[in-house]
Amino acid sequence: MKKYTKMVLAGVLLSSAVLGANTSVVKAASNNPLNVDTSAIANNVIQVINELLNSKTTANKVNPQTNFSDLEDGSKLTATPIFGKKSASEFSSTLQSELNIVDDKGQLVPMTVTESNNHGFATDVSYTLNGTTKKATVSYNLTKPTVSFSKGTTMNFKSTDEAKANLSNLVTAKTTNGDDAKGNVNKPKLSPVPASVTASGAVEFTPSDIYGDGIPATGTVNIYDKVPNVSDRTVATPENANDPYVFFVGNQRFLAKPVQESTSNISAENPTGTVTYNVTPIDASGNPIKDSVDGTEISYETTSTGKVIVKPDADNPVGYTLVFNDYKTGNPIYTVDESGKSTDTIDKNSSVVTSALGSDYKLKGSQKEYDLATAKDIAFTVTKQANTTVNYYDINSGEQLKSTESLSGDNGSITALAQIPSGYQLVNAGDLIQTLDADKSTENIYVKKTQNTVGNLSYTVTYKDKTTKKVVGTPVKSEGALGDYIGLTAPDGYAFASVLDNGFLLLKNNQNVTKYVVAADTPYSISYVDQDTGKEVGTEAGKGADGSKIVLKAPTDYAFVNADDVNYTIDKDTPTSTVYVQKSDQTEDNIVSGYPKNGYIKIYDEKGKLNNDVVLSEGSSWIIDKSLTINGAEYYRVATNEYVKASDVYKYTPLQTVATTNGKNLTPVYNSRGQVIIDRALDTNTPWYTDRSATIRGQKMYRVATDEWIKASDSTLR
């Protein structure tokens, strides 16, 4: 019988791409500034974000105002470097504005440059006001050059010639410093020159530019230009001579597969023989090593040989090989030859298994039990523990900060930085999300001091009726700091035309902002009626803007019958409405949604039997009125004798508000299953429309796009 799909009931579902036309997502890129996706944008909150991110203003480079009377003679002042060739008068004028020394009326005090360095940057200045002269020295926030590894700090090559020809493309020096004030071109460089590296091993590269040395970084160069010798190995039985064999040369790992014909002369009577192997370099997950230049797997056209010795053991004649396969790839990452009695069984708790694991591996997933009477190769699935120490470097001073962070977890798992030093922010946004690598014990992250914002920026907010375009209410005049999100309250008798009109970002002094409102004079009255008894069990009344939506809450001990009743639209032509509810033990978070891109939601009956005739739409939302445990699994009822598995959906609460990120650094973004999204992050102190909250993996979160969520602890509702 053909299945039919129940169409979505909920009126709270929005665009499959983003939440309506009002949400954009900031993408974090490691070497680029944050950009805002401006597709389908139709509100001035996001336009203001664009102004902030793309502004040409130098306001964020200006120091807070210092009154001349408070300036001490001989003070040390800090400035952002003024790059590019400039005349003395042009440089002096720009620096005067940036240092921001003012009189009692807020006007800049005349400044004179008394000495400059060999780059044309002023190092000593003086200020004169009312016959009094004060001197000051000036230092510049030059950033230290850094090392950039375009394809990771481990670089693999098929040959020495390939390494010499291509290493310069994979490791380079980077600098954010521009040309100096005399016009000298700033070109970063590395020492040693990458092309001079011709041997495998760790190499410390030191970057520099015309202003000095930068922050060194270490990369690992692997050159696989010859087949390594396979060491002699001892096996339990002649049959084990055919097993794959993992061995190490220094820090390099190799998988040796015996050529079967070469093992035919190995026997109990002839326990020692030379075996030929096909050898392939592999990584910590058992994957073949790929060439860093063209991405192809490195393999050898020739083979290697090594002796195999059969271990004589008359009392324990059964030989076997423990094969440990990587959890993610399924590839063998190491092997151990063992022997035992035919009556023995081997499982994950056996001493031979636990002793072979090693301190940096652990068993993962379900594991089988083996009988040695029949088993030859005994496979266990493992994952390697990845432990990485994150070192933070001040990109301006080049100094390593005392604060470090320890990351640990399964090899290849994803995590977000959580201990960025106080008072600092990331230089590269993409560093917020880290992929754990068992082969990388340390990671250097570059940070910079959080820039002081300019205080006492004034702003004026004017409210206009969206329909008549006339000014209403009283303009709001106040002050704030650069980059502040200013929350607003609509004038009496009015509501904001959009939920996103309830605030703005302060970008400059004397900023004028216009917000549109609509008259909130439309009365509404809602009667909540028990659908089973027909009796009224609650009411709700008020006034609002015609056409606006409010989130309703069902009376105590009741739940809505239909999910689309949760969001109520005020309508001047229908001032009274009846909303049906039902008795329910699910009165909090009683709406569920299917996970995006997870296919149809399966339906079961009250005994847990699958209904082959009905499914729910992918990603749809449904009211639930009770929960049930069937065979140890939790189910939610969405209709009479129709249940969904709790594992196929998540509970949420509808919202219509703005969540503003409140962290000092970028805000991580998660999917609806609580997994961090690698290439997404939100900028600090920016507003995002949210339509629902949910508890995901024990954390309260707000949805900012169809499958993108931020933690409540990383944001503030406005």
Secondary structure, DSSP 8 states (H G I E B T S, - for coil): ---EEE----TT---SSSSTTS---EE--TTS--EE--TT--SHHHHHHHHHHH----GGGS---EEGGG--TTEEEEE----S---HHHHHHHHHHHHTEE-TTS-B--EEEEEE-TTS-EEEEEEEETTEEEEEEEEE-----EEEETT-SEEEESSHHHHHHHHHHHEEEE------TT------EEES-GGG--SSEEEEEEEEETTEE---EEEEEEE--S------EEESSGGGGGS-EEEEETTEEEEEEE-GGGGTT--SSS-EEEEEEEEEEE-TTS-B-B-TTT--B---SS-EEEEEEE---TT--EEEEEEEEETTT--EEEEEEEEE-TT-EE-TTSHHHHHHH-TTEEE-S----EETTT-SEEEEEEEEEEEEEEEEEETTT--EEEEEEEEEEETT-EEE-----TTEEESSGGGGEEE--TT-SEEEEEEEE-------EEEEEEEEETTT--EEEEEEEEEE-TT-EEE----TTEEESSGGGSEEE--STTEEEEEEEEE--EEEEEEEEETTT--EEEEEEEEE-TT-EEE----TTEEESSGGGSEEE--TT--EEEEEEEE-S--SS-EEEE-TTS--EEEE-TTS-EEEEEEE-TT-EEE---EEEETTEEEEEEETTEEEEGGGEEEEEEEEEEEEE--SS-EEEE-TTS-EEEEEEE-TT-EEEEEEEEEETTEEEEEEETTEEEEGGGEEE-
